[in-house]
Amino acid sequence: MSGTRETITAVEVVDVRFPTSLELDGSDAMNPEPDYSAAYVTVRTSGGDAGYGLVFTVGRGNDVQVAAVRALAPLVLGLPVAHVLGDLGGFSRRLTGDSQLRWLGPEKGAIHMAAGAIINAVWDLYARLEGKPVWQLLSELTPDQLVDLVDFRYLQDALTRKEALAILRRAEPGRAERAARLLEEGYPAYTTTPGWLGYTDEKLVRLSKDAVAEGFSLIKLKVGADLANDLRRMRLAREAVGADIRIAVDANQAWGVHQAIGWMTQLAPYDPYWIEEPTSPDDILGHAAIRRALAPVKVATGEHVHNQVMFKQLLQAGAIDVLQLDASRTAGITENIAILLLAAKFDIPVCPHAGGVGLCEMVQHLAMFDYVAVSGTTANRVIEYVDHLHEHFTDPVRIRGGRYLAPVAPGISAQIHPVSVAAHRYPDGPVWSALGGARDPHPLPDVPGLSTAHTAQ
């Protein structure tokens, strides 16, 4: 553990972007040409230690996220490390509850995500000091220590402290056995790698067959831009993988409620397992209506659900069959502990959203902690996997036989190789210089009198 006199001396943030739009990796109905990007955060201490976190965006959003991290940094600088690590619940509330910045949310949007990146970086620091991966660090905390992290203020009508303690205590006896099994067998995964909308039919079929050969029992296709194309792509995928492999579909918020029901009714002959983000992520009642209309097709959402209160309401309204928490959307590990407890209370499986930049690396720790110390099961649970950009991380995800292998290195696996940070720094890193500098596949319109020129950070 860090020395008692050490303080947090720096919160650094770098705009890192990868030109994934060149190959249409990540393309979907709402993001046709994304550049996978990260506002990459390093928290440093006076003792020379560091922790790493990030906010995921698909390009220009990095400008906003970098500014948001910088706005939060004064709340962190100078704090004693021992005090922060001794009260990570209070530290989280310090960042999410600032009386002036809270006005931008509260507890949602860019400032909340920036808080999550800093909170994750501090958890990463804690785990590195303890010499443990985050999933193990969390799984070894007592039920009382875990519950002390949760802010129950807005949750008590759905989940009380007493109920949360009961959930954790019920799972406590089997922790050691499940941790050992996790290290031996890994955690089930599914893959979105075959399903990007910009891929050709030939690439879709080839990658779908490859996924089955690699041991995945569920693949996911993006849908929602063109019904005829979706029908053709679903037919090709079903023919490629056979009847026993699950195919989930993801509309990325493209539809209204009635359109979602009508579109999915036409895709139903191809046996979709779930429909992900069928409509606005804020429309709780809309998700509930879609779920009632489409059963037994499941409804999944979560990657754009911005805090624990919205997850609470989705669960209370019976609006989802699958909860897809995200390591970068809410206020980091601390808030995600509350979300996992809510899911356990309502007996809804958690299938985390991943992909992007570093999302697979970070969110695996949350799912594995859930298995060891919260839900105690992997039944109907899978972590999303996308085979993009892992080579840039010092502790990349490892997949074997369609399963995530448990990380063993200390931290939350969010550290990017310094050479990758330098190469992909936007807009002046050599990768971007070779492309002619700042590049945007969807530039802002040229409005007379309004400058849209990029200003380097």
RAQUIUR-V746922 format. One record per residue. RES is the residue in one letter. SS is DSSP state (hx for helix, st for strand, lp for the rest). Layout:
# RAQUIUR-V746922
RES_SS / RES_SS
This chain:
# RAQUIUR-V746922
M_lp / S_lp / G_lp / T_lp / R_lp / E_lp / T_st / I_st / T_st / A_st / V_st / E_st / V_st / V_st / D_st / V_st / R_st / F_lp / P_lp / T_hx / S_hx / L_hx / E_lp / L_lp / D_lp / G_lp / S_lp / D_lp / A_lp / M_lp / N_lp / P_lp / E_lp / P_lp / D_lp / Y_lp / S_st / A_st / A_st / Y_st / V_st / T_st / V_st / R_st / T_st / S_lp / G_lp / G_lp / D_lp / A_st / G_st / Y_st / G_st / L_st / V_st / F_st / T_st / V_lp / G_lp / R_lp / G_hx / N_hx / D_hx / V_hx / Q_hx / V_hx / A_hx / A_hx / V_hx / R_hx / A_hx / L_hx / A_hx / P_lp / L_lp / V_lp / L_lp / G_lp / L_lp / P_st / V_hx / A_hx / H_hx / V_hx / L_hx / G_hx / D_lp / L_hx / G_hx / G_hx / F_hx / S_hx / R_hx / R_hx / L_hx / T_hx / G_lp / D_lp / S_lp / Q_lp / L_hx / R_hx / W_hx / L_hx / G_lp / P_lp / E_lp / K_lp / G_hx / A_hx / I_hx / H_hx / M_hx / A_hx / A_hx / G_hx / A_hx / I_hx / I_hx / N_hx / A_hx / V_hx / W_hx / D_hx / L_hx / Y_hx / A_hx / R_hx / L_hx / E_hx / G_lp / K_lp / P_st / V_hx / W_hx / Q_hx / L_hx / L_hx / S_hx / E_lp / L_lp / T_lp / P_hx / D_hx / Q_hx / L_hx / V_hx / D_hx / L_lp / V_lp / D_lp / F_lp / R_lp / Y_lp / L_lp / Q_lp / D_lp / A_lp / L_lp / T_lp / R_hx / K_hx / E_hx / A_hx / L_hx / A_hx / I_hx / L_hx / R_hx / R_hx / A_hx / E_hx / P_lp / G_lp / R_hx / A_hx / E_hx / R_hx / A_hx / A_hx / R_hx / L_hx / L_hx / E_hx / E_hx / G_lp / Y_st / P_st / A_st / Y_st / T_st / T_st / T_st / P_st / G_st / W_lp / L_lp / G_lp / Y_lp / T_lp / D_hx / E_hx / K_hx / L_hx / V_hx / R_hx / L_hx / S_hx / K_hx / D_hx / A_hx / V_hx / A_hx / E_lp / G_lp / F_lp / S_lp / L_st / I_st / K_st / L_st / K_st / V_lp / G_lp / A_lp / D_lp / L_hx / A_hx / N_hx / D_hx / L_hx / R_hx / R_hx / M_hx / R_hx / L_hx / A_hx / R_hx / E_hx / A_hx / V_hx / G_lp / A_lp / D_lp / I_lp / R_st / I_st / A_st / V_st / D_st / A_lp / N_lp / Q_lp / A_lp / W_lp / G_lp / V_hx / H_hx / Q_hx / A_hx / I_hx / G_hx / W_hx / M_hx / T_hx / Q_hx / L_hx / A_hx / P_hx / Y_hx / D_lp / P_st / Y_st / W_st / I_st / E_st / E_lp / P_lp / T_lp / S_lp / P_lp / D_lp / D_lp / I_hx / L_hx / G_hx / H_hx / A_hx / A_hx / I_hx / R_hx / R_hx / A_hx / L_hx / A_lp / P_lp / V_lp / K_st / V_st / A_st / T_st / G_lp / E_lp / H_lp / V_lp / H_lp / N_lp / Q_hx / V_hx / M_hx / F_hx / K_hx / Q_hx / L_hx / L_hx / Q_hx / A_lp / G_lp / A_lp / I_lp / D_lp / V_st / L_st / Q_lp / L_lp / D_lp / A_lp / S_lp / R_lp / T_lp / A_lp / G_hx / I_hx / T_hx / E_hx / N_hx / I_hx / A_hx / I_hx / L_hx / L_hx / L_hx / A_hx / A_hx / K_hx / F_hx / D_lp / I_lp / P_st / V_st / C_lp / P_lp / H_lp / A_lp / G_lp / G_lp / V_lp / G_lp / L_hx / C_hx / E_hx / M_hx / V_hx / Q_hx / H_hx / L_hx / A_hx / M_hx / F_hx / D_hx / Y_hx / V_hx / A_hx / V_hx / S_lp / G_lp / T_lp / T_lp / A_lp / N_lp / R_lp / V_lp / I_st / E_st / Y_st / V_lp / D_lp / H_lp / L_lp / H_hx / E_hx / H_hx / F_st / T_lp / D_lp / P_lp / V_lp / R_lp / I_st / R_st / G_lp / G_lp / R_st / Y_st / L_lp / A_lp / P_lp / V_lp / A_lp / P_lp / G_st / I_lp / S_lp / A_lp / Q_lp / I_st / H_lp / P_hx / V_hx / S_hx / V_hx / A_hx / A_hx / H_hx / R_st / Y_lp / P_lp / D_lp / G_lp / P_hx / V_hx / W_hx / S_hx / A_hx / L_lp / G_lp / G_lp / A_lp / R_lp / D_lp / P_lp / H_lp / P_lp / L_lp / P_lp / D_lp / V_lp / P_lp / G_lp / L_lp / S_lp / T_lp / A_lp / H_lp / T_lp / A_lp / Q_lp
